Amino acid sequence: MNSHKSEAVRDEGMSDRDRPRVRGVVLAGGRSTRFGDADKALATFEGRPLVVRAVDAVAAATEGPPLLSVATDAQAERLGDVLGDRPVEPVRDDPSLSGPLAGLSAAVAATGAPWLFACACDMPLVSPESVEALRARITESGAPAPGDTRGERVDAVVPVVDGCDQPLHALYRRAALDDALGDLAAGDALMGLLDELSVERVAADAVDAPLAEATTNVNTRGDLAALRERDPRE
């Protein structure tokens, strides 16, 4: 697992395609308490570990090596063994925050990219197409993309599936995320972050991309078994 520690300097500004540069972050610091004794990130779907599936999809849809947020060095080593030669930059979760917020904070500190795409490592169906559907909504400054009539700056682009926000498959403007995280503390929930941001919510059925599938997450062994049964290509 290769590490690129100077990315914060290199990845400011626009991408080669004249649109905002987006750095990916895969949140993998959870303890998988509902998954039993095994490490959920290493469980397989369609023959690949969940963390590998997430990293590959994020790498294909963002610029620079994906950030991989982890809780411990031992966790980084375990995940690194299955990720192999994939260029990934591990970052340690911010100890002043809890859960996904700790990983997001670590990502903010590790990169200067104007936008972050964050997803959980237990989303085996995340795809480049689902990421691109959100990227189409942003500009570097946070202003609406050309042709968009919202008329206000956007700090986050979040899918909505069955009436529920999906902040673990979402885009965040880095500067706004940094400010919002400064107002949160250990024990605060991820949904509280959205209250601090100007959010563009994207209904899953309003875009030509598999957002509902992409936001499917695996919390338990039963969830994974159900997913395998639905699409048994393991």
C-alpha positions in Angstrom: 0.0 0.0 0.0 1.8 3.1 -1.2 1.7 6.4 0.7 1.8 9.9 -0.8 2.3 12.4 2.0 2.8 15.5 -0.2 -0.6 15.4 -1.8 -1.9 18.3 0.2 0.4 20.6 -1.7 -0.1 19.0 -5.1 -3.8 18.6 -5.3 -5.1 22.2 -4.9 -7.3 23.6 -7.7 -8.8 22.3 -10.8 -8.4 18.9 -12.4 -7.2 18.3 -15.9 -10.8 18.2 -17.0 -11.4 21.8 -15.9 -13.6 21.0 -13.0 -13.0 20.8 -9.3 -10.4 18.4 -8.1 -11.9 15.7 -5.8 -9.9 13.6 -3.5 -11.5 10.3 -2.4 -11.5 9.0 1.2 -12.6 5.5 2.2 -13.7 5.4 5.8 -12.4 2.2 7.3 -11.8 3.0 11.0 -14.9 1.3 12.4 -14.7 -1.6 14.8 -17.3 -3.8 13.0 -19.0 -4.7 16.3 -22.1 -5.9 14.5 -20.2 -8.1 12.2 -18.9 -10.5 14.8 -15.2 -11.4 15.4 -14.1 -10.9 11.8 -12.9 -7.6 10.2 -15.9 -6.5 8.0 -13.6 -4.6 5.6 -11.9 -7.9 4.7 -15.1 -9.8 4.0 -15.6 -10.6 0.4 -18.3 -9.9 -2.2 -18.0 -11.2 -5.7 -14.5 -12.5 -4.9 -13.0 -9.2 -3.6 -12.7 -7.8 -0.1 -15.2 -4.9 0.6 -12.4 -2.4 1.2 -10.8 -3.3 -2.2 -14.1 -2.8 -4.0 -14.5 0.6 -2.4 -11.0 1.7 -3.0 -11.1 0.6 -6.6 -14.3 2.5 -7.3 -13.2 5.7 -5.6 -9.8 5.6 -7.3 -11.5 5.4 -10.7 -13.7 8.4 -10.0 -11.4 10.9 -8.2 -8.0 12.4 -8.5 -4.9 11.3 -6.6 -4.6 8.1 -4.5 -7.6 7.6 -2.2 -7.2 8.4 1.4 -7.9 5.4 3.7 -8.9 6.4 7.2 -8.0 3.9 9.9 -8.2 3.8 13.7 -4.8 2.1 14.4 -1.5 1.2 12.7 -2.4 -2.5 13.0 -5.6 -1.9 11.1 -3.7 0.0 8.4 -1.3 -3.0 8.1 -4.2 -5.5 7.8 -5.9 -3.5 5.1 -2.6 -2.8 3.3 -2.0 -6.6 3.0 -5.2 -7.0 0.9 -4.9 -3.7 -1.0 -1.5 -4.7 -2.2 0.1 -2.3 -4.7 -2.9 0.0 -5.0 -1.8 3.6 -4.4 -3.6 4.5 -1.2 -2.6 7.0 1.6 -3.6 5.8 5.1 -4.5 8.5 7.6 -5.2 8.0 11.3 -8.6 8.9 12.6 -8.8 12.2 14.6 -9.0 11.1 18.3 -11.0 14.2 19.2 -14.0 13.0 17.2 -15.9 9.7 16.9 -17.0 7.4 14.2 -17.0 8.6 10.6 -16.4 12.2 11.7 -12.9 11.1 13.0 -12.1 9.8 9.5 -13.4 12.9 7.7 -11.3 15.1 10.0 -8.2 13.1 9.2 -8.9 13.4 5.5 -9.4 17.2 5.7 -6.0 17.5 7.4 -4.3 15.3 4.8 -5.3 17.0 1.6 -5.7 20.4 0.0 -8.1 19.3 -2.6 -11.2 21.6 -2.8 -13.6 18.7 -2.6 -13.7 15.3 -0.9 -15.8 12.3 -1.9 -16.3 10.1 1.2 -17.7 6.6 1.3 -17.7 3.8 3.9 -15.6 0.7 3.3 -18.7 -1.4 3.7 -20.4 -0.2 0.6 -19.6 -3.0 -1.9 -21.7 -1.5 -4.7 -20.2 2.0 -4.8 -19.3 2.7 -8.4 -17.5 5.4 -10.5 -20.9 6.2 -12.0 -22.5 6.9 -8.6 -19.6 9.2 -7.8 -19.8 11.0 -11.1 -23.5 11.7 -10.6 -22.6 13.8 -7.6 -19.5 15.4 -9.1 -21.7 16.8 -11.9 -23.4 19.1 -9.3 -20.4 21.1 -8.2 -17.9 23.8 -9.1 -14.6 24.6 -7.4 -16.0 27.5 -5.4 -19.1 25.6 -4.2 -21.3 27.7 -6.6 -23.9 25.7 -8.5 -22.6 24.0 -11.6 -23.4 25.7 -15.0 -27.1 25.4 -15.8 -28.1 24.7 -12.2 -30.7 27.1 -10.9 -30.2 26.7 -7.1 -28.5 30.0 -6.8 -26.5 29.4 -3.6 -23.2 27.9 -2.6 -23.2 24.2 -1.9 -21.0 22.7 0.9 -22.1 19.1 0.4 -23.9 16.9 -2.2 -25.7 14.1 -0.5 -27.9 11.3 -2.1 -31.3 10.7 -0.6 -32.6 7.1 -0.8 -36.1 6.2 0.5 -36.3 9.6 2.2 -33.0 9.1 4.1 -29.8 11.2 3.7 -26.7 9.1 2.7 -23.8 11.1 4.1 -21.4 8.1 3.8 -21.6 8.3 0.0 -21.3 12.1 -0.5 -19.2 15.0 -1.7 -18.0 17.6 0.8 -16.4 21.0 0.1 -13.2 20.7 2.1 -13.1 24.2 3.6 -16.7 24.0 4.7 -16.1 20.6 6.2 -13.1 21.8 8.1 -15.2 24.7 9.6 -18.1 22.4 10.5 -16.0 19.8 12.1 -14.5 22.5 14.3 -17.9 22.9 15.9 -18.3 19.2 16.7 -17.0 17.1 19.5 -16.5 13.4 20.4 -19.8 11.7 20.6 -21.5 13.9 18.0 -23.3 12.0 15.3 -22.6 12.2 11.6 -26.0 13.6 10.8 -25.2 16.6 13.0 -22.5 17.5 10.4 -25.2 18.1 7.8 -26.9 20.6 10.0 -23.7 22.7 9.8 -23.5 22.7 6.0 -25.4 23.9 3.0 -26.5 20.6 1.5 -27.7 19.8 -2.0 -29.8 16.6 -1.7 -30.0 14.4 -4.8 -32.9 12.0 -5.0 -31.7 8.6 -6.1 -34.3 8.4 -8.8 -33.5 11.8 -10.2 -30.2 10.9 -11.8 -29.1 8.3 -14.4 -26.8 6.4 -12.0 -27.3 3.6 -9.5 -27.3 5.7 -6.3 -29.7 3.5 -4.4 -27.5 0.4 -5.0 -24.2 2.4 -4.4 -25.3 3.4 -1.0 -26.1 -0.1 0.1 -24.0 -0.9 3.2 -23.1 -4.1 5.0 -23.5 -3.9 8.8 -23.9 -7.6 9.7 -23.1 -11.0 8.3 -26.8 -11.3 7.5 -26.6 -8.1 5.3 -23.7 -9.6 3.4 -25.5 -12.9 3.0 -28.6 -11.2 1.7 -26.5 -9.2 -0.8 -24.8 -12.3 -2.1 -28.2 -14.1 -2.4 -29.5 -11.1 -4.4 -26.5 -11.2 -6.8 -24.8 -14.5 -6.2 -21.6 -14.0 -8.2 -19.1 -14.6 -5.4 
